[in-house]
Amino acid sequence: MKNSKGFLISFEGIEGSGKTTISRLIAETLMMDGYEVMTTYEPGGTQIGHKIRDILLSAEHKNMSHMCELFLYNAARAQHLKEIILPALQSGKLVITDRFIDSTVAYQGYGRGIDLSLIRHLTEIVTGGLKPHITILLDIDIELGLKRNRSIKKVDRFELEEIEFYKKVKEGYRRIYEDEPKRIKIVDASQPLEMIIQEVRDIIVRSIC
């Protein structure tokens, strides 16, 4: 196996950007290249995390308060780190996660309007300062992303949001990128899938080396 020390990669983006498909295909590509890879996602990854995910995404909970949402995401992340991410990194694996800390800033911070300093403080407590070594931000037009999800009949609590919410989230991702351009790499998610996979693979391999 090529990777001798842990390396954390996160995939970010709005709904319909292709995070789940692309992160899976990238993991398969990197494993064929000889890397020891583990994939996971948020919220979820653990038994507790899956139960919290069900609560967070259920359309029945459309009246959930923004602060409740924030704390549930952080609770799931705390368990995710303890059970999955940290042990994998300590064993030297390349860890790929579909969403991580930047989602909280973009969605609960910019999207919901929760104070960013509070979010950063909670993130520091939960993660102990851990950040991805590299973050792939899959950029896509909001209408196209939502259309993709409608085409596969995906429905959850976030699918019920108005387009203005997603405009705020996308602006949040832009500002996160501006703050950390070395960590965050923007990839055009409207390209053909093969081109996206090649571009992302090249970014990751260069970062590992």
Disulfide bonds with the S-S distance in Angstrom:
none
